[in-house]
C-alpha cells in the first residue's frame, strides 16, 4: 500500500511492512503507559501481539516520523465484524500523541468503511479519554458509549465486608441460602458459564457494545478469550467463584477474576441470573473474590463498566470502587455501512 500523507513529516504505511523487532520499542512504551495509567502489566499482551505482528497477518497501519516508528493501529476480523484492537502513538517530534493516533485512525476507519463483507465495527481505546476522538466517530454513523475504569483498594476500608478467611463454602455470603453452593472455577464450568453470560445480556446495553453477548457461540468465544488469552490479564481460577443451585446444579451467578499486575486483580465478569437478582448476590460474590485476593496479598481490584448501566455503577460505588479513568466504546451501526 502506498504511503498516506497525513501531516508534515509523518507517513502512514501498511502494518505488514514492519517486523516485530521494528515495532517492539513502541509496544514497550505502550506497556509503560498501561502500567502508569491503569496499573496494568501489559507485557503478556505485548508478547502475544508481537507474535502476530511477526507473522504479518494483521491488518493495520504504522506511523513514521522521519523514518522512525511513532505509532501503530491494527484490527481483527470476526465474520462480518471488524474490531479495532488498538491504536497508540508516542514520540512524534511535532505532533501530540493523540494527534499522531488520530492520523492512524483516519485511514483505518476509511479502510473498514469500504471493506466488503464488514457490516459492523467495534472499538474500545482504553488509554484515551472519553471524547478524545469524538470527531472521528460521529453520530448517527457511530454510537459512542462512555465507560468507566474503576478501582477499589483492598486496604480494609469499611466498604469491604471482608469477614474471616476465604473458603469454598457459601455460608456467610450475602443473599445465599442453604439452597445455593459456592465453588471455585474449574474447566468444566465453560458451557454453563457461557450460557449464563448469554442469558444475562439479553436486552442489555453491553450487548450493543459487544455483539458476542448476543449468542451462545459468541459468549463461548468471549469466555475463551478471558480464560485462555492475556488480553484481560492472566485468568485466576482460585479467585473466580461460581454459585450453583444445590439440587439442580444450575449455575446462577459467577465472578471471574484475572491478574493484571503483581498486586492488582481485574474483575472480568460478574453475572447473576435474572431469577436471583435483588438478593445481594452480586455484592456477595465481589466480597468473596475480594476476600480471597486480599488474603493472597493483592492491594487493589479494577473493573470496567458502562456508564449508562446505573444499577451496576451504584453497586460498585457502594462497594468502594472509585473512578480511575473514563473512556469510550465506539460501534459503527450496520445501517450506516457504505457498500
N, C-alpha and C positions, 0 to 999 in steps of 0.2 A: 504494500500500500504506500502511495506517495505521502510525503510529509504534509501535514496540515498546518500552515502558518496561523498562529493564534495571537501572538504579540511579538514585539521586537525581541530578538534573541531567545525565543522559545520555539521549539519544534515539537510536534506530536506525531509519534511513529507507532507502527504496529507492534504490540507487545511481543509477538512471536519472533521478532528480530533480535531479541535480547536473551542472554543466558541468565541462569540463576546467579552465577558469580557476579555479573554486572549489576543485578538488582539487589543482592544481599545487603550492601551498606544502607540502602534506602529502607529496606524492610526492617533492619535492625533499629533504625531511627524511629520507625513506626512503632516497634515493640516498646521502645523507651516512652513514647507518647502514651500508649495504653497503660503502662505501669504508672506514669505520673498522674494521668488524668483519672483513671478508673481503678487503680490498684490491681491491675490485671496483668499477670505474666503471660504475654502473648507469644512466647518463644516456641511453644509446641505448634501453634498455628503457623508461625513463620516458617518453620522447617517443613511442614506439610505443604504449604503454598510453594516453597522453593522447589519441591519435588515436581509439582505440577508445572511450574514455570520452566523447569529444565526439559520437560517433555514437549514443550512448545504447543500445548493443546488448548490453552486458554485464549479466549477472545478478549482483547483489551488494547490499551494504549500506554505508551511511555512518554513522559515529557522530558525534553532535553534543554538544558540551559548551557549554551556554548559548548555543546558536546558532552556535558555531564548530566547523568540521570538525576532528575529532581522530583519525579512524581510518576505514579502509575495508577491504573484502574483496570479492573477485569470484570467479566460477567460469566455466569454459568447458565446453561440452558437446561430446562426441565420440561420436556414436551413443548406445549405452546407458551410456556412462561420463560422469561429471562430474569435472572436476579443479578443486579449489580452488587457483587460481593464485597467490593472495597474501592475506595478512591483515597489517595493520600499523596501529599506533596510536601517537600521540605527542602530548604536550602537554596531556593531561587534567589538570584542576586538583586533583581529589581522588582519582583512581584511578591506579594504576601503569599503565604502557604495556601490560604483559602482561594486566592485568585488563580494560583497555579493548579489547584484541584479543579476549579471551575473550568479551566482550559482543557482539562481531561474529560470532564463530564459532558461538555458540549458535543464533541464528536461521538462519544459513547451513546448518548441519547439519540442522536441523529441516526446512528447505525441501527439501533434497536427499533426505532420508529419504522424503518424501511426494510427490516429483516423479514422475509416471507415466513409465514407459519408462526410467528410470535405475536400473540394477542394480549399478553399481559407482561408488565414489567414491575418488579418489586425492588425496593432498596431500603436499607437502614444503615446510615453512616454514623456510627456511634461516636466518633471522635469530634464531630462537628455540632455546633449549637443549633437548636431548633431555629428555623427561619434562615439559616446561613445561605441556602441555595434556593430560596423560595421562588426566585425568578426563573430558575431552570426547571422547576416542577410546578407549572402554573395550573390552576383550575380553569375550566372544569376537566381539562385533559387528565390531570393528575389529582388524586385525593391525597392530602397530607394529614397524617395522624401524629400529633405530638406524643412523645413517650418520655417516661421518667426513668432515670437510673438512680435507684435508691440504695442507701447503705444503713446498716444497723450495727452498732458496736456491741460486741459480746463482753461487756465490762460489768455485768451485774446490775445494770440500771433497773429501776422498779418496773419498767415496762416489760421486762422479760421475766416470765414466771419459770425460772429455771430451777424447779424443785427437785432435789435429790439427784441421784445418778441416773443416767440414761439406761433404760432396759428395753427389751423387746416385748414387753407386756403393755397392754393398753390401759392398765389401771392408772388412774390419776390423769389421763389425757382428757382435756376439755371436751365435753359433749359425748364422751364414749360410754356406752352402757355395756353390760355383760354380753350383748349380742354381737359385739364387734371385737375383732382381734387385730393387733398391730404386729408387723414383722418388717425386717429389712428387705430391701430389694434383692431379688435373685433373677438370673437369666430366664427362668420360667415365667416371669411376670410380663414379658414382652407383649403378648397378644392382648391380655386383659388390660394392660396399661394403655395400649393404643386405642382400644375400644372405649375406655373411659375418657381419654383425651378427645376423641371424635365426638362422643356424646355431649361432653361439657361445652364444646364450642359451637354447637348447632345454634345459629342465630346470634352468635356472639360477635362483637365488633372486631375482635382479634382475627376472626376468620376472614374478614375483609382485608386484613393486612397480610396474612399468611394463608394462602389457599390450601396448604397441606392439611389444615384442620378440617377441611370440608369433606374429606373422605377417609375411610379406614385405611386404605392403601397409603394415602398421604400422611396420616398420623403415624403409621408404622415407620415410614421413611423419616419423619421428623424425630421420632423416638430413637431410631437407629443412629441418626446423626448426633444426638445428645450423648448416647451411651458409648458409641464406638469412635467418634472423632473429637478432636480437641477444640472445635470452633466455639463451644460454650464452656471451655475448661475441661479438666480431666474428671470424668464421672467418678463419683464416690458412692459405691453401694452401701457402705457402712453408715452413711449419713442420710440415706434415702429411705423413706418409710412408706409402707403400703398398709392400708386399712381395709379389712375384709369382713363381710358377714360370716360369723362362725358357722352357721347352719348350711348356707348355700355355697360359701366360698367366694361369692361375688365381690369384686373389687369396688369399693365405694369412695375411696379417697386415696391420695398419694401426694408426697412431696419428694421431688428429685433434686439432687444437690451435686455440684461439681466443685472441684478445687481450682481456683483461678490465681492463687498466689500462695506463698509459703504459709501464710496465716489468714488467708481470705478465701471464703467459700461463696458460691453463687447459686441461688435457687433458680433452677431452670424450668421447673413446672410445679404448680400447686393446683390440684383438681379435687373437687368434691362433687359426687353425683347429685343430681337435682333433688332427688327424694330425701337427701340427708343434709341439705343446706339449712342454715339458720340454727344449727346446734353448736356452733363454735368449733367445728372440727377443723376448719382451715387454720384457725389460730392454734389449736391444739397440735396439729402436725408441725407448724412452724416452731412451737415451743419444744417439741421433741427433737427436731432437727437441730435447733439452736443449742439445746442441752448437750447433745452428743458432740457437736462441734466445739463447744466451749470446753468440755472435758478433754478433748483432743488437742487443745492449745490454740484453736483458732481465735482471732481477735475481732473479726467482722464478717458479716454476711451482706451480699449485694443481690439485687434483682432488678429486672426491668418490668414496667407495667405501662399500659396505655393510659394516658392522662384522662381520657373520657370514661374509663372503667372506674367510676367513682366509688363503687362498693369495695373493690379491691384496694384502691388507694387509701380509703379510710381504714381498712383492716391493717394495712402495713404501717400507716402513720400511728395508729393506736398501739401497735406492737413496739414501735420505737424507731422505725425507718425514717431517715431524713433524705432530702434531695441532694444528690451529688452532681447530677448533670441532666439536662433536658435536651432531647434530640428528636429527629423526625423519622417517621416511616413514610415512604412515598410509594404510591401504587398508580400505575397507568391503567385506567379503566379500558376494557376491551373495545367499547363502542367508539373510542376516540383513536384507535389504532389506524394509521394510514395504511392502505393496501395498494 
